[in-house]
């Protein structure tokens, strides 16, 4: 098992270096005579620095105690043997609203009280009302969207030709490529076994545009 204090100290140092702040400057901001204590802290020489010390350190590197607490949790997980690349500082919860057919249009998207969690992404976090769906069917196979995959949809992003959208036709949903040309709209599959859908139904509407896909399993 790896040493928590050394891991935590290294994570603190990484945050300080990332911000371009020298140890001596941190010490000065904390009211210390020299950087000896900071050097020992970042080497992991102190097993349980107090919250008061960590709060002062956080201010000195221009962050807050909340980030320091997250670093402590990350250090704990690494010390237990979990690979650092599998640890995320924050997660983003996105509502999962059921399934969307990747084939012929089928019944409307269900409303479900479930969420999926993905690594925090500032661009996604700033988008309003995004939601996730579970792909069902093979019409988007060549776009690498297979049954069980999760797709993230932005309901406010206007689709351009070639975008993948969730569309509703007569209260039935489908996932397809969007194309608009010569005054009509066509929804195209990514699988030669399926035919394009030429839109001539006034009930047609685009529910949202695909902005991210999450591979869940390989189709067999």
N, C-alpha and C positions, 0 to 999 in steps of 0.2 A: 504493500500500500504506500502511495506517495505521501510526502509530508505536506499537510495542509498549510502550515505557516509559510513554508517556502513558496508554495504555489500562489498563495494569496499575495505575498510580497511581490512576486514577479508580475502578477496581474496589476497590482497598484503601480509598479514601475512602468509597465507597458502603457497604462493610461496617462501617466505623467509625460513620458517620452512622446506619445502621440500628440500631446498638446504643446510640445516644444518648450517645456518648462524645466529648468535645471534644478537639481537637488538643492543647491545653495539658495535659489530663489524661493523654493518651497519652505526651506528652513526660515528664511527671512520673513516670509508672510505669516509663518506660524509663531514668530517671536522667539525663535531659537538662536543661540549664539553661533552655531555652526551646523553643518549638514550631517554630522555623525549619527544623530538619532534617525534621520530620514534614511540614511544608507543602511542602518541596521534593520529598520522596519521593512525596507524593500528586499532585504536578504532573507526575511522570514525569521529573524532572531527573537521576535516577540510573539508568543503563542496567542495571546488574547488582548490586543490593543483595545483600549476603552472606546466607547462611542464618542466621547468628548474629543479624544485624540483623532479618531477617524473623521469626525465632522470638521475639525480644523484642517486636516490633510485634504479633505474633499474641497473645502473652500479655497485652499492654496493652489489646487490644480484646476480650479474653476469648474467644479461640478458640485454634486450634492451627496448627502449620505445615502439616498436611495440607490444611486449607482454603486456606491461602495458595498451596500448590502447585497446587491446582485453579484458583485465580484466575489463576495464571501460564499454565496450559494454555488457559484460556478467552481470556486476552489474546492468546495466540499465534494462536488460531483467528480471532479478530476481526481481528487485524492482517493475516491472510491474505485478508480480504474476506468471511468467512462471517458471515451475519446473526446478530446476538446472540440473536434469538428462536429460532434453530435450534440453539443450543448449550445443553446441559444439564450441570449440575455433577455429577450422579450419574445412573447408570442402574440400573434394577432388572431382574435376569434372572429370567424366569419360565419353567419347563419347558413345552414345547409337546408335548402328549401325543397328537397326531394330529388326526382330524377328527370332527365330530359332525353327523349328518344333520339338516337342517331340512326334514323331509318325513316319509315313513313311517319307522318305526324300522328301523334297519339294524344290521349287525354291530357288536360292542362296540368301544369306543374303543381305538385302537391305543396302544401304549406306544412312544414315540420318544425318542431321545437328542438332542433339539434344545431350543433356548431362544429366546425372544424378549426383546428389551430395550426397556423403556419408561422414560420419565422417572421419577426417584425419587419415590415417594409414601409418606410415613410411615405412612399408614393401611394401605396394601397391604403394606408391609414388615413390619408388626406382625402380619399374618395368617399363620396356619400352613398350609403345604401347598397354597397356591393354585396353580392351573395354568391353562394356556391351551389352547384348541382352535381349530381352523379350521372355520368354518361351511361347510356343503355342502348346497345346496338352497334352495328358495324359500318354504317354509312360514312363515318369520318375516319375509318381505319388508316387511310393513307396520309391523314394529317396527324397521325400518331395519337389519336383519341380512341381509346378502347373501353369496353364495358368495365365499369367500376372506377374509372378515372374521375377525379374531381376537377371541375372547371369553375373558374372564378369569373363572374359576370358583372360588368359595369352597366347599370341601367340608364346612365346619362351620357354615355359616349356614343356619338353619332357614327354609324358604320360607313366605311368607304368600301369601294369594290375590292373584293378579296378578303375582307374581314370575316371572321366566323361569328355568327350571331345565333341567339335563341329567338325564334320567331313563333308567333301564334297565328294559326289559320283556323277560323271558326272554333275558337277555344281549344284547339289542339296544338301542342308544342312540338318543335323540331329543332335540331342543331344542324346548321349548314353554312356553307360559304354564301356571302351576300354579293349579288351583282345587280347593278341597275344600268340599263342601257335602252336607248330609243323609246323611252317612256314606259318601260315595264321592268318589273323586278323578277329575278330568277334566283332561286335557292339551289346551290349545286352541292352534291355530295363529294366526298373524297374517297370514292370507291366505285369502280366501273360497274359493279353489280347493281348499283342503284341509279335511278333516273333523276335528272334535275326537275325541280318543281317551278313551273312558270306561274306567277301569281296573277290571278284574275278574280280574287275574292276580296270584296271591300272590307272584310273583317280582319284582313292581314295587318299585323303590327309587329315591330321588332321589340322584344322585351329587353334586350341588352346585348352588348358585345363582349366576346371572350377576351379577357386580358391576362389570364394565367391558367395553366393546366398543371395538375398534380398527378403524376403517375402513381397508381395504386397497385396494380398488378399487371402482368403480361397476360394477354389473351391466349389461350391454348385451344 
